[in-house]
């Protein structure tokens, strides 16, 4: 409440410095402000307690309070209510295609490639409140995890639930993952349509060639950013299943078809990136975030609720009360 309260003209508060000066003046001149009659003798007059005379400074206090209220009113106290309306003038629809093959459990990124990707992608999604975003999973086949939506809570929850499972056919079907992503965006009316395709391997599954899928993306005006995920050299990756169903790990060479990913990006007007660790993956998503900007027009409406009127009324009532007392209760002392 107080955060929305302000004084438009606080410089008038300097006038409060006059109040102590007036109070000191009244203290030294109070006896001369009342008419005096000098008598040679008080015999014949009934002696009074003079209690009423002691309360006469109340009139001056009331006048000071009225003056303080007027000074505060001059400072223009008011409540300020600012409302904002955002108008997105250039929306972007984005599909993030995520490789969920077993190799995504490799531990060259911490704790593994899939979890590192999920963490960075979550921040990317949270940083784009004005865009619609969808998710596609692929391994040996592909499917839509989340259709494009503006509800970021749904997308983030769905992203968090992504994990490797043996239900999806094994392998890496880059063409299938890209084609499914294109299918989610082809009917979009957004002015800009983007696919972020991530993989850590080579195309070795699926019945749609990556070149065919990239031509479809090009036809529908969809830009594809491709990311090759994996360190240079070897990585600790799943090599076999133990009897209890857990993976046995071993160091195997990292093979990423960078030429294919570069070709897809070039054909669709996107860019290819290589992420070899957690830091470079974060930098890649930050770079994509900068490249794909949504134009947002913000309108601010400010409503001022003036609060000086009650102070002016209070000052008037105090002065009226002072006059009433002066010409009634304290009349004999004026």
JOMO-V562215 format. One record per backbone hydrogen bond with DSSP energy under -0.5 kcal/mol. CO is the residue of the C=O (numbers start at 1). NH is the residue of the N-H. Records with the same first field share a line. If there is no record, write none. Layout:
BEGIN
CO: NH / NH
END
This chain:
BEGIN
1: 4
2: 5
4: 80
6: 8 / 78
7: 10
9: 12
10: 13
11: 14
12: 15
13: 16
14: 17
15: 18
16: 19 / 20
17: 21
18: 22
19: 23
20: 24
21: 25
22: 26
23: 27
24: 28
25: 29
26: 30
29: 32 / 33
30: 33
37: 39
42: 45
50: 54
51: 55
52: 55
53: 56
55: 58
56: 59 / 60
57: 61
58: 62
59: 63
60: 64
61: 65
62: 66
63: 67
64: 68
65: 69
66: 70
67: 71
68: 72
69: 73
70: 74
71: 75
73: 76
75: 9
76: 8
77: 307
78: 6
79: 81 / 305
80: 82
81: 83 / 303
83: 301
85: 299
86: 88
87: 89 / 297
90: 295
91: 191 / 192
92: 94 / 132
93: 194
94: 134
95: 97 / 196
96: 98 / 136
97: 198
98: 138
101: 104
102: 105
103: 106
104: 114
106: 109 / 113
112: 116
113: 117
114: 118
115: 119
116: 120
117: 121
118: 122
119: 123
120: 124
121: 125
122: 126
123: 127
125: 128
128: 131
132: 94
133: 149
134: 96
135: 145 / 146
136: 98
137: 143
138: 100
139: 173
141: 139
143: 137 / 145
146: 135
149: 133
150: 152
151: 154 / 155
152: 156
153: 157
154: 158
155: 159
156: 160
157: 161
158: 162
159: 162
169: 140
172: 174 / 204 / 205
173: 177
174: 178
175: 179
176: 180
177: 181
178: 182
179: 183
180: 184
181: 185
182: 185 / 186
185: 188
192: 93
193: 223
194: 95
195: 197 / 225
196: 97 / 198
197: 227
198: 99
199: 229
201: 257
202: 204
207: 209
209: 213
210: 214
211: 215
212: 216
213: 217
214: 218
215: 219
216: 220
217: 222
218: 221
221: 193 / 223
223: 195 / 225
224: 226
225: 197
226: 273
227: 199 / 229
228: 230 / 275
232: 234
233: 254
235: 237 / 252
236: 107
237: 250
240: 248
242: 245
246: 242
248: 239 / 240
250: 237 / 252
252: 235
253: 255
254: 256
256: 258
257: 261
258: 262
259: 263
260: 264
261: 265
262: 266
263: 267
264: 268
265: 269 / 270
266: 269
271: 226
273: 228
274: 276
275: 230
277: 281
278: 282
279: 283
280: 284
281: 285
282: 286
283: 287
284: 288
285: 289
286: 290
287: 291
288: 292
291: 293
293: 295
294: 296
295: 89 / 90
296: 298
297: 87
299: 85
301: 83 / 303
303: 81
304: 306
305: 79
307: 311
308: 312
309: 313
310: 314
311: 315
312: 316
313: 317
314: 318
315: 319
316: 320
317: 321
318: 322
319: 323
320: 324
321: 325
322: 326
323: 327
325: 328 / 330
328: 331
330: 333
331: 334
END
